[in-house]
Amino acid sequence: MDVDLRKLRYFVAVAEHLHFGRAAQDLHIAQPVLSRQIRALEDELKVQLFVRDRRATELTAAGEQLLADARPLLASADALRRRVGRAARGQDTFTIGFMPGLIVTGAVRALEARHPGLRVEVVRTSWADQTEVIHDGRVDVSHVRLPIDQRGLQVRPLLTEPRVVVLPAGHRLAGKDTVRIADLAAEHLLQDPDAVPEWRDIAVELRDGSREPVPYIANVEEKLERVAAGHGVVILPLSTATFYTRPDITQAAVEDIAPNQVCLAWDATRRSPLIAEYASFQAETFGHPCHPL
């Protein structure tokens, strides 16, 4: 039996919303059609994927497993379509992803010099999508910041750099060259606490497990706007904080926190000579004022 990718996309939409109505709206189809497609998928797989009652929709154990497997499968299908489409259009391109604060200009120029007919493009990524763009084929390689989910990826360490806390200009810690993570335990962190486990652990202990909810903030610029307005603080790699220097915020090195590690990552299943070539020389051409490993 071949699994229908369209039905898998429908399943993932329902699994992410845990609501058939909202999933149907996102998919732009009628809810009864969506329900029939999910039942058809369950019949094909001979499993129950959801438990539904009047109050809630929940994934079964089989549904949880299918969701874990379906996401990378759909991303691979998207990547295949993108690469085949580019080949059909005769586009000889190589796309590089990079996180804020990382400069890939030197690597881009070196690759273009080696391959005069190659068009090298760049894609700015974020904490939320820095690996997603690899899996779905938007980029061939990406300069990522750890931690990431490394499943399905080949990851090569590049360099490390210190992390700093970014504060409002009038903050009580403004003017200090260095601070300790304990100095920040009472602050409102404007980012995913899992990205700063040192802060997360001490803050939870200090607050008996309770903490103010972290709003979803899509990009560095918005985080810094909130810092400047006095809504909280953010911990960033030094290069990112330096790149976004502005007069209404300040920064201080966090002395007892692990440095940020920058790596090159790509799809582990791909056997591209260009990827291998780029990975082999980029450490020498990756222009960035940090500390190499």
N, C-alpha and C positions, 0 to 999 in steps of 0.2 A: 504494500500500500504506500502510495506517495502522499506526503502531507501537503495540503493546499496552503500556500503562503498567504493567500488572502484571508483564509479562515484563521490562520495564526495571528495576522494583524488584528483581526476582530477580537480574538481571544485576549491579546495583550492589552488592547484598549479597555476591555471590561475588567481585566485583572488589575490594571492600574487605577481605574476609577472605583472598582467594586460597586458599580452602579450601572445597570444596563441602559437606563435613560440617558445619563450623561455621556456614556461611551457612544451611544447611537448618534447623539448630537455632534460629537467630535468627528465621527466617521461620516457624517452627512447621509445617514441611511435611517430608515424607519426602525423603531425598536423591535417590532415583530420579526422583521427580516434578520436583525442581529441575533435575536433569540433562536431563530431557526438555524442559523449558521453555526452557532455554538453547540446546539444539540446535534447537528450533523457532524461536527468535529468530535464530540464525545462518542458518537456512534462509530466513527471511523477508528478512533483510538481505543474504543471499548473501555472507557473509564469515565468517571464523573469528575468534572473539573471545578464545579461550583456547588455550594450549598446555599440555597435561597429560601428566605421566608419573607414575611411582610415588612420586617424591619431592617434586614441586612442581607448582603451578598458576601459570602466568604469563599476563599479558595480551599479546595481539598488538598491533601498531600500530593496527589497527582497533578493538581493545578499548579501548586508551588513549583514542582519539578519542571513542568512544561514552561512556566514563565521564565525560570532560570535558563532553560535551553533555547527558548524561542527568541529572546532578545538578541543574542549574538548571531543566531541563524538569520534573522531578518536584517540585521546590520550587514552581514556578509552578502546577502542578496542585493541590498542597496549598493554596496561597494562594487559588486560585479556589474550591475547595470551602469554605474558611473564610468568604470574603466572601459567596458565594451563600447559605450557611447562615445567616449573620447577617441578610442581607436577607430571607430567608424567615421568620425569626422576628420580623421587624420591629424589630430592634435597631439603633438609630441610635448607633453607637459609633465612637470614634476612639482608636487605641491608640498610645502613645508608648513607645519603648524608651530606656533610659539605662544608661550604664556606671557602676560604683561611683565615688562621689565627686561625680557630677554631679547637680545639683538642678534639677528641671524644674517645680517647683511653680508658679512665676510664669507659665510658659507654659501650664500646664494651666488655671489660673484664668482667664487671659485668653481662652483658647479657649472655656471654659464660659460666660464672660460674654457673648461674642459669639453663642453658640448655646445658649440656655437649655435646649432639648430634647435636647442632645447629651450622651451619657455618655462622658467621657474616662477611659480606663484607662491604667495604666503597667505596664511589664514591665522588671524588672531583668535586664540582660544581662551577659555576661562576655567576656573576650578570645576565647574559643572560638566563641561563637555570636552575636556582635554584628551580623554581617551575615546569618547564617542566618535570624534571626527576621524579617528584611525579605523575603527571598526566599520563605519558606514562608508568609507572610501573617499571622504572629502579631502583627506590629506594622505600622502604616501608615507611620510615620517612626521613625527611631532616632538618638539622639545617640551618636555613635561616636568612638572614639579611633583615630587613625592609628598605624601603617599598617594598611590593610585592602585586600582585593581589591575594586577598584572596578568590576569588570565587571558590567554590568547595573544599575548604580546611578547615581542623580543625587546628587552630593555637594556640599554647600555649606559652606565654612569658617565657623566661628563664633568661636573664640578659641584662644589658646595659653596654656600654663602651664608653669612650671619643673618639672623632675623631681628627686626626692630619693632618696637611698638610705636604706632602713630597716634598722637594725642592732639586735642585742641590746643591752640597756642596759649590759652589761659589756664591750662590744667595744672593741678598741684605738683605734678612731676615734670612739668615743662622746664627745660634748662638743664636737666640732668643728662650726663653723657651715657650712663648705664642705669638700669633698674633690674630688679629681680622679679621672677614670676609671682612671688608672694605679694609684691607691691601692687599687682594688677588683679588680685583675686576678687576684689569687690567691684571691679569695673564691669560694665556691660560690653561684652565682646560682640562685635558686629560681623561675625562670620561663623561658619560651622565649627562648633567646639571640637569636633573630631580632627580638625585640621591643626589644632593646638592642644594635644592631649595633656601637656604639662599644665596648662591653664585649666582645662576641663576638670582634671582630677583634684586640684587644690581648691577650685571654686566650689565644686560639689561638696567636698568635705567641709568647707567653711560654712556653706549654706544648708547643711543637713539634707542634701539631695535636691533642693529646690533651686530653680534659677529662672531668670526672666527669659521668655521665649526669644529666639533669634529670628529676626525677620529674614525673608528670602531677599538677598541683594545680589543682582546678577553680575555686577561688574565692579572693578576697583574704583572707578570714578564716583559711583554712587556711594560706596562705602566711605570714601574720603569726604564727600559732601556731608554725610551724617556725622563723621568725626568732627569736622569743622563747626557743625551746629551744636556740638556738645552732647550728642546722643549716645556716645560710646567710644570705644577704642578698637583698633584693629592691629593685628600682628602680621607683618609682611616681610618677605625677603628684602634685603637691603637694596638690591637693584630696583625693585618695584617702587619702594618708598622714595628712592632718589629720583627716579624717572618722573614721579608725580609731585615733585617739590612745589609747595605753594605757601604764601605767607601766613595763612590762618591756621596752619597745623605745624606740629614739630614732631621729632622722633627721638627715640633713645634706644640704644642697644639693650637687648635682654640677655643678660650674661649667663643665666643658668637654663638655657633652652637649646635644644638640638638645632644645628644649622639646617637650612633647607638644601635638599639635594636635587639637582637638575639632571635629567637623563634624556637620552634619545630613545624613542619608542616607535615600533612599527608592528604591523600584523605579522605574527610568527609564521603564518602559513604561506606568505608570499616569498617567491624566489626571484626577486627583481635585481638584475645587475646594478641598476642605478641606486637602489637602496643600499646594497652592499658597498658600493663605491662611496656614497655619501657618508655612511656610517664609519668607513675606514679613515676618512680624512677630516671629518668635521671637527674633531677635537682640536686640531691645529688651527682651523680657520674660524672657529666659533668665537666671534669678537664679543667679549663680555668681561667687565672689570671685577671678576670674582676669583675665588681661590680654587684652582684645579685640584682634582683628586690625586 
